[in-house]
Amino acid sequence: MRASRMFSILTTLQARGQVTAPELAEACEVSVRTIYRDIDALAASGVPVYADRGAEGGYRLLDGYRVRLNGLSQGEAEALFMAGLPGPAAALGIEPAMIAAQTKLMAALPENLRTNARGMQQRFHLDAPGWFGETEEPKHLRIIASAVLRENLIEIRYQSWKAEKRRRVAPLGLVLKGGSWYVAGCVDGSVRTYRVARVLDCTTLDEPFKRPADFDLAAYWRASTERLEAELHPNQATVRLSPFGLKLFDALAHPYVKARMRLEEAADADGWQIATMPTGKTLWHAATELLRLGAEAEVLEPRELREKMAEMTGAMATRYADPPRRRAAAARRA
């Protein structure tokens, strides 16, 4: 256990340059005192680890010192090969580099780890889009990815829902979500999200930008998606659901709605239960979401949403009441 922890300390120092004892203690889930003992043991064994004193200090390795990859566990080696997913790598234009890196990693691994590491790619595959969706292949994805890596400003012409806009963007990171690529970029001092497929033109500027030291792409994405989902579902509805309606709801409802739906345990004689759930920001959006459940759901509240459901289902019933040939003939006469 201690040997594994000391190797983790070594690789952390090599990857991050300078790390404080509390940070190492948190990463290794041990006390700071234990880290002090481990650092002393590393130094005694000949590892060139040094301590920089002061408020900005921490532990670091002598420049140029590198740790060999013979300390990987079987699970760690397998995880590294799972990280090299061919689809996104090809979209970003880095698939050849990924393959070359994996070849070098395979050569560096002990013989007993190679078989399982290689087998991970034969047993797991990522298909990012949802069912019946397609992966986008945005025209300017590779240009933006290059600017992200090199920390260069880009100028884009972007088609939003409302209008076409031009923006100078400091691209901070790319996210692949449901088969679509998004770029998180800083514009006028705030971070915004742009769908790469809606970028009409993109020019890399010969002007670097300074990446915010505290920007965390994963944390930003979680917060922004949660905020967007809340904005899209600001209202609530009380709905009766049949047993089959509950199954349909579980299969078709938005994850945000499912996570926040409150279901009363008591059921009526026919097994229907009452649920309270978030709904879309307009009556039309809320009604179309609930119409997916067909006759297996009944809106109880609010009254305006119940009336909208009645209006839309009434219009559908009228449309389908006439034989289709008679309706088509009437449309041709008009």
C-alpha positions in Angstrom: 0.0 0.0 0.0 2.8 2.4 0.9 4.7 1.6 -2.3 1.6 2.4 -4.4 1.1 5.7 -2.5 4.7 6.7 -3.0 4.5 6.0 -6.7 1.3 8.1 -6.8 3.2 10.9 -5.2 6.0 10.7 -7.7 3.6 10.7 -10.7 1.6 13.6 -9.3 4.8 15.7 -8.8 5.9 14.8 -12.3 2.6 15.7 -13.8 1.9 18.9 -11.9 5.4 20.3 -11.2 4.8 21.6 -7.7 2.3 20.3 -5.2 1.8 21.1 -1.5 1.7 18.5 1.2 -2.0 19.1 2.0 -2.8 18.6 -1.7 -0.9 15.3 -1.8 -2.6 14.2 1.4 -6.0 14.9 -0.1 -5.1 13.0 -3.3 -3.7 10.0 -1.4 -6.4 10.1 1.3 -3.9 10.1 4.1 -2.7 12.6 6.7 -0.2 15.4 6.0 2.1 13.8 8.5 2.1 10.6 6.5 3.0 12.6 3.3 6.0 14.1 5.2 7.2 10.6 6.1 6.7 9.4 2.5 8.6 12.4 1.1 11.5 11.7 3.5 11.6 8.1 2.4 11.6 9.1 -1.3 14.5 11.5 -0.7 16.4 8.8 1.3 16.0 6.4 -1.6 17.7 8.8 -4.0 14.6 10.5 -5.7 15.5 14.2 -6.2 12.5 15.7 -4.5 12.8 19.2 -3.1 10.8 21.5 -0.8 10.2 25.1 -1.7 9.4 27.1 1.4 6.9 30.0 1.8 3.3 30.7 0.9 3.8 29.8 -2.7 6.0 26.7 -1.9 5.5 23.0 -2.2 7.3 19.8 -3.2 8.8 19.4 -6.7 11.1 17.0 -8.5 14.5 18.1 -9.9 14.0 19.3 -13.5 14.4 16.5 -16.0 13.6 13.6 -13.6 11.1 11.2 -15.0 9.2 8.2 -13.6 9.2 5.0 -15.7 5.8 3.4 -16.5 6.6 0.1 -14.8 4.5 1.0 -11.7 1.1 0.8 -13.5 -1.5 -1.5 -12.0 -3.6 -3.7 -14.3 -6.7 -1.5 -13.8 -4.7 1.7 -14.6 -3.2 0.2 -17.8 -6.7 -0.8 -18.9 -8.1 2.6 -18.1 -5.5 4.3 -20.2 -6.4 2.3 -23.3 -10.1 3.0 -22.6 -9.4 6.7 -22.7 -8.2 6.5 -26.3 -11.6 6.5 -28.0 -11.2 6.4 -31.8 -14.3 8.3 -32.8 -13.7 11.6 -31.0 -9.9 11.3 -31.7 -10.6 11.1 -35.5 -13.0 14.1 -35.3 -10.4 16.2 -33.6 -7.7 15.1 -36.1 -5.5 13.4 -33.5 -6.2 9.7 -34.2 -2.7 9.1 -35.7 -1.1 10.6 -32.6 -3.3 8.6 -30.3 -2.4 5.4 -32.1 1.3 6.2 -31.9 1.0 7.1 -28.2 -0.7 3.8 -27.4 1.9 1.9 -29.3 4.6 3.5 -27.2 2.6 2.9 -24.0 2.2 -0.8 -24.9 5.9 -1.2 -25.4 6.6 0.4 -22.0 4.1 -1.9 -20.2 5.3 -5.1 -18.5 4.4 -8.2 -20.4 1.7 -9.4 -17.9 -0.3 -6.1 -18.5 -0.3 -6.0 -22.3 -2.9 -8.6 -23.1 -5.7 -7.1 -20.9 -4.8 -3.5 -21.9 -5.0 -4.4 -25.6 -8.3 -6.3 -25.0 -10.1 -3.3 -23.6 -10.4 -1.8 -27.1 -11.9 -5.0 -28.4 -14.5 -5.2 -25.7 -15.7 -1.6 -25.3 -16.9 0.9 -27.9 -18.3 4.4 -27.5 -21.3 5.4 -29.7 -21.9 9.0 -28.5 -25.1 10.0 -30.3 -28.5 9.0 -28.8 -30.6 6.4 -30.6 -31.7 7.5 -34.2 -29.3 10.5 -34.0 -26.2 11.2 -36.0 -22.7 12.4 -35.0 -22.1 15.9 -36.2 -19.0 16.5 -38.2 -18.6 20.3 -37.8 -16.5 21.9 -40.5 -14.4 24.0 -38.1 -13.9 21.5 -35.3 -10.2 20.9 -35.9 -9.4 24.6 -36.2 -11.1 25.3 -32.9 -9.4 22.3 -31.3 -6.0 23.5 -32.4 -6.8 27.0 -31.0 -7.9 25.4 -27.7 -4.6 23.5 -27.4 -2.4 26.5 -28.5 -4.4 29.1 -26.5 -5.0 31.4 -29.5 -8.0 33.7 -29.9 -10.5 32.8 -32.7 -13.0 35.0 -34.6 -16.2 33.2 -35.5 -19.4 33.9 -37.4 -22.1 32.1 -35.5 -25.7 31.3 -36.3 -27.7 31.4 -33.0 -31.4 30.7 -32.8 -32.2 34.4 -33.2 -29.6 35.9 -35.5 -26.1 35.7 -37.1 -23.4 37.1 -34.9 -19.6 37.7 -34.9 -17.5 37.0 -31.9 -13.9 37.1 -30.7 -13.6 34.0 -28.5 -10.9 32.7 -26.2 -11.6 28.9 -26.6 -11.2 27.2 -23.2 -12.3 23.7 -24.0 -14.4 21.4 -26.2 -17.2 19.1 -25.0 -18.8 16.2 -26.9 -22.4 15.8 -25.8 -24.9 13.4 -27.4 -23.0 13.4 -30.7 -22.7 17.2 -30.8 -19.5 19.3 -30.1 -19.6 22.4 -28.1 -16.9 25.0 -27.4 -16.7 26.8 -24.1 -15.2 30.2 -24.7 -14.5 33.5 -22.9 -16.2 36.5 -24.5 -16.2 39.9 -23.0 -15.1 38.5 -19.6 -17.7 35.8 -19.3 -17.6 32.1 -20.4 -20.3 31.1 -22.9 -21.1 27.9 -24.8 -21.3 27.7 -28.6 -22.4 24.7 -30.7 -19.6 24.0 -33.1 -21.9 22.9 -35.9 -23.4 26.5 -35.9 -20.1 28.1 -36.5 -20.3 29.4 -40.1 -16.7 30.8 -40.3 -13.7 30.5 -38.0 -10.4 32.3 -38.2 -7.5 31.6 -35.8 -5.9 34.9 -34.8 -2.2 35.4 -34.2 -3.0 36.6 -30.7 -2.7 34.4 -27.6 -4.9 34.6 -24.6 -4.2 33.8 -20.9 -6.3 30.9 -19.7 -8.0 31.6 -16.3 -6.1 29.6 -13.7 -9.3 28.6 -11.9 -11.3 27.5 -14.9 -12.5 23.9 -14.7 -14.1 22.6 -17.9 -16.0 19.7 -16.3 -17.3 21.8 -13.5 -18.3 24.6 -15.9 -20.2 22.1 -18.1 -22.0 20.6 -15.2 -23.1 24.0 -13.9 -24.1 25.3 -17.3 -26.2 22.2 -18.3 -28.0 22.2 -14.9 -28.7 25.9 -15.3 -30.0 25.3 -18.9 -32.2 22.4 -17.8 -33.7 24.5 -15.0 -34.4 27.4 -17.4 -36.1 25.0 -19.9 -38.4 23.5 -17.1 -39.3 26.4 -14.8 -43.0 25.3 -14.2 -44.7 22.4 -12.4 -47.6 20.2 -13.2 -49.6 17.6 -11.3 -50.3 14.6 -13.4 -52.1 11.2 -13.0 -50.2 8.3 -14.5 -51.4 4.8 -15.3 -49.0 1.9 -14.5 -48.1 1.8 -18.2 -47.8 5.6 -18.2 -45.2 5.4 -15.5 -43.2 3.0 -17.7 -43.6 5.4 -20.7 -42.5 8.3 -18.5 -39.4 6.4 -17.4 -38.5 5.6 -21.0 -39.3 9.0 -22.6 -39.1 11.8 -20.1 -36.1 14.2 -19.9 -33.5 13.1 -17.3 -33.9 16.5 -15.5 -37.7 15.9 -15.2 -37.3 12.3 -14.1 -34.8 13.3 -11.4 -37.2 15.8 -9.9 -40.5 14.0 -10.3 -42.3 13.4 -7.0 -44.6 10.4 -7.0 -47.3 9.8 -4.4 -47.1 6.2 -3.1 -50.9 5.7 -2.9 -52.6 4.4 -6.0 -56.3 4.3 -6.9 -58.3 1.2 -7.7 -57.0 1.1 -11.3 -53.4 1.6 -10.2 -53.1 5.2 -11.3 -50.7 7.4 -9.2 -50.4 11.2 -8.9 -47.0 12.8 -9.7 -45.7 16.3 -9.5 -43.0 17.2 -12.1 -41.2 20.1 -13.8 -42.6 21.2 -17.2 -41.5 23.4 -20.1 -41.5 27.2 -19.9 -44.6 27.6 -22.3 -47.9 25.8 -22.3 -47.2 24.5 -25.8 -43.8 23.0 -24.7 -45.3 21.4 -21.6 -48.2 19.9 -23.5 -46.1 18.4 -26.2 -43.8 16.8 -23.6 -46.8 15.2 -21.9 -48.6 14.2 -25.1 -45.8 11.7 -25.6 -47.5 9.7 -22.9 -50.8 9.5 -24.8 -53.9 8.4 -23.0 -51.8 7.0 -20.1 -51.5 10.5 -18.5 -54.0 13.1 -17.3 -53.0 16.7 -16.3 -54.8 17.8 -13.1 -53.0 21.1 -12.5 -52.5 23.8 -13.6 -55.8 24.5 -15.2 -54.2 26.4 -18.1 -52.1 23.3 -19.0 -55.1 21.0 -18.7 -57.1 23.3 -21.1 -54.1 23.3 -23.5 -54.0 19.5 -23.5 -57.8 19.5 -24.3 -57.3 22.0 -27.1 -54.5 20.1 -28.7 -56.0 16.6 -28.4 -59.4 18.0 -29.6 -57.7 19.4 -32.7 -56.0 16.1 -33.3 -59.3 14.2 -32.9 -61.0 16.5 -35.4 -58.2 16.1 -37.9 -58.3 12.3 -37.7 -62.2 12.1 -37.8 -62.4 12.7 -41.6 -61.2 10.0 -43.9 -57.8 11.0 -45.3 -58.9 10.8 -49.0 -61.7 13.3 -48.4 -59.4 15.7 -46.5 -56.7 15.4 -49.3 -59.4 16.1 -52.0 -60.6 19.2 -50.1 -57.0 20.4 -49.8 -56.5 20.1 -53.6 -59.8 22.0 -54.3 -58.6 24.8 -52.1 
